[in-house]
Amino acid sequence: AYEIRLSLVGSEMCIRDRVSTQSTGEIKKKGLAKSIGVSNFRISDLKQILDASEDKPVVNQIEFHPYVFNRTKPLLEFCQSNGITVTAYSPLAPITHFVGGPLDPVLEKISSERQLTPAQVLIGWVIAKGVVPITTSSKKSRMEEMLQANEVNLTADEVKEIDEASANYHQRIFWKELLD
């Protein structure tokens, strides 16, 4: 028998139908899933659920990388203060979608000094922010690289260097019209 451990409600439902706060709790109460999570929910969307339902989402999955950090920080802090785990999709965007940005030299420097790949540095940064990274790959070598990244503990100075290099460069892949 299969068991659904997490039902993830996407923000497109929230926008289109103003997702019923009861529906998130109903999924859990009916035993259809053990936990409820959301994706791309803003603070206002989360407040709507928190105010109207006993069952808060356990996860908010959002685009998260250094180039969205400044605008995402209030949402991250809200989630963390309400016990909602943030998971990051597209954590490697600076090296997969925005090559040539101001973060490149910093990633190269840290990678070289620590004998890591830029991807491992980015995953280490995400983890340092208290966020759970989500990556995908069909290549065994990339999967191993990402598993090793879980052991990366960036120093406070390295995290600050990444923050400062990306502070004035905002780039988002998804949901630009809603979140920017």
C-alpha positions as CSV (number, residue, x, y, z in Angstrom):
1,A,0.0,0.0,0.0
2,Y,1.1,3.5,-0.8
3,E,1.0,6.4,1.7
4,I,1.1,10.1,0.8
5,R,3.3,11.8,3.3
6,L,3.0,15.3,2.0
7,S,0.4,16.9,-0.2
8,L,1.8,20.1,-1.8
9,V,-0.7,22.8,-2.7
10,G,0.6,25.1,-5.4
11,S,0.1,28.9,-5.4
12,E,-1.6,28.8,-8.8
13,M,-4.5,27.2,-6.9
14,C,-4.4,30.0,-4.3
15,I,-4.4,32.7,-7.0
16,R,-7.1,31.2,-9.2
17,D,-9.5,29.9,-6.5
18,R,-8.3,31.7,-3.4
19,V,-7.6,28.2,-2.1
20,S,-10.0,27.1,0.6
21,T,-8.3,27.2,3.9
22,Q,-10.6,24.3,4.9
23,S,-9.4,22.3,1.9
24,T,-5.9,22.1,3.2
25,G,-7.1,20.8,6.5
26,E,-9.6,18.5,4.9
27,I,-6.8,16.6,3.0
28,K,-5.1,15.8,6.3
29,K,-8.3,15.1,8.2
30,K,-9.6,12.6,5.6
31,G,-6.3,10.8,5.8
32,L,-5.4,11.6,2.2
33,A,-1.9,12.8,3.3
34,K,0.0,12.9,6.6
35,S,1.1,16.5,6.1
36,I,0.2,19.6,4.0
37,G,2.8,21.7,2.3
38,V,2.5,24.7,-0.1
39,S,4.5,26.0,-3.0
40,N,5.2,29.7,-3.8
41,F,2.9,31.0,-1.1
42,R,3.5,34.6,-0.1
43,I,3.2,35.8,3.5
44,S,-0.4,37.0,2.9
45,D,-1.3,33.5,1.6
46,L,0.2,31.8,4.6
47,K,-1.5,34.1,7.0
48,Q,-4.8,33.2,5.4
49,I,-4.2,29.6,6.1
50,L,-2.7,30.1,9.6
51,D,-5.7,32.3,10.6
52,A,-8.4,29.9,9.4
53,S,-7.0,26.4,9.9
54,E,-5.7,24.3,12.7
55,D,-3.3,22.6,10.3
56,K,-0.5,24.8,9.3
57,P,1.6,23.9,6.3
58,V,4.8,22.1,7.2
59,V,6.6,23.2,4.1
60,N,6.6,26.2,1.7
61,Q,8.6,25.3,-1.4
62,I,10.0,28.5,-3.1
63,E,12.6,29.6,-5.6
64,F,15.5,30.3,-3.4
65,H,19.1,31.3,-4.3
66,P,21.4,34.3,-3.7
67,Y,19.8,36.4,-6.4
68,V,16.4,36.3,-4.8
69,F,17.5,36.3,-1.2
70,N,16.9,40.0,-0.4
71,R,13.3,40.0,-1.7
72,T,12.7,36.5,-0.2
73,K,14.1,37.2,3.3
74,P,10.9,38.5,4.9
75,L,9.1,35.3,3.6
76,L,11.9,33.1,4.9
77,E,11.8,34.8,8.3
78,F,8.0,34.5,8.5
79,C,8.1,30.8,7.7
80,Q,10.9,30.1,10.2
81,S,9.1,32.1,12.9
82,N,5.9,30.0,12.3
83,G,7.6,26.6,12.2
84,I,7.2,26.2,8.4
85,T,10.2,24.6,6.7
86,V,11.3,26.3,3.5
87,T,12.5,24.1,0.7
88,A,14.4,25.6,-2.2
89,Y,13.8,24.8,-5.8
90,S,16.3,26.2,-8.3
91,P,19.1,26.7,-5.7
92,L,21.7,26.5,-8.5
93,A,20.1,29.2,-10.7
94,P,23.2,31.5,-10.4
95,I,25.3,28.9,-12.3
96,T,22.6,27.4,-14.5
97,H,20.5,30.4,-15.6
98,F,22.4,33.6,-14.7
99,V,26.0,32.8,-15.6
100,G,28.1,36.0,-15.7
101,G,26.5,37.6,-12.7
102,P,28.3,39.3,-9.8
103,L,28.3,36.1,-7.8
104,D,30.5,34.2,-10.3
105,P,33.9,35.4,-8.9
106,V,32.9,34.8,-5.3
107,L,31.8,31.3,-6.1
108,E,35.0,30.6,-8.0
109,K,37.1,32.0,-5.1
110,I,35.3,29.9,-2.4
111,S,35.2,26.8,-4.6
112,S,38.9,27.1,-5.3
113,E,39.9,27.7,-1.6
114,R,37.6,24.9,-0.3
115,Q,38.1,22.4,-3.2
116,L,34.4,22.4,-3.9
117,T,32.3,22.9,-7.0
118,P,30.3,26.1,-7.3
119,A,27.2,24.0,-7.0
120,Q,28.3,22.6,-3.7
121,V,29.0,26.2,-2.5
122,L,25.5,27.3,-3.5
123,I,24.0,24.3,-1.7
124,G,26.1,25.1,1.4
125,W,24.8,28.7,1.3
126,V,21.2,27.5,1.1
127,I,21.7,25.2,4.0
128,A,23.4,28.0,6.0
129,K,20.2,30.0,5.5
130,G,18.2,27.2,7.2
131,V,16.6,26.1,3.9
132,V,16.3,22.6,2.5
133,P,17.7,22.5,-1.0
134,I,16.0,20.5,-3.8
135,T,17.9,19.7,-6.9
136,T,17.4,17.2,-9.7
137,S,19.7,15.3,-12.0
138,S,19.8,12.0,-13.8
139,K,23.5,11.8,-13.7
140,K,25.1,9.7,-10.9
141,S,28.1,12.0,-10.6
142,R,25.8,15.1,-10.1
143,M,23.8,13.2,-7.5
144,E,26.9,12.3,-5.6
145,E,28.2,15.9,-5.8
146,M,24.9,17.1,-4.3
147,L,25.0,14.5,-1.5
148,Q,28.5,15.7,-0.7
149,A,27.2,19.3,-0.6
150,N,25.2,18.4,2.5
151,E,28.5,18.2,4.4
152,V,29.6,21.7,3.3
153,N,29.6,24.1,6.2
154,L,30.3,27.6,4.9
155,T,31.9,30.1,7.4
156,A,29.9,33.2,8.4
157,D,32.3,35.2,6.3
158,E,31.7,33.1,3.2
159,V,28.0,33.4,3.6
160,K,28.3,37.2,4.0
161,E,30.5,37.4,0.9
162,I,27.9,35.6,-1.1
163,D,25.1,37.8,0.3
164,E,27.1,41.0,-0.4
165,A,28.0,39.9,-4.0
166,S,24.4,39.1,-4.9
167,A,22.7,41.9,-2.9
168,N,22.1,44.3,-5.7
169,Y,21.4,41.8,-8.5
170,H,17.9,40.4,-8.5
171,Q,17.1,37.6,-10.9
172,R,14.2,35.2,-10.7
173,I,13.3,32.3,-13.0
174,F,9.7,31.7,-12.0
175,W,6.7,33.7,-10.8
176,K,8.2,37.1,-11.8
177,E,4.9,38.8,-12.2
178,L,3.6,37.6,-8.8
179,L,6.6,37.8,-6.6
180,D,8.6,40.8,-7.8
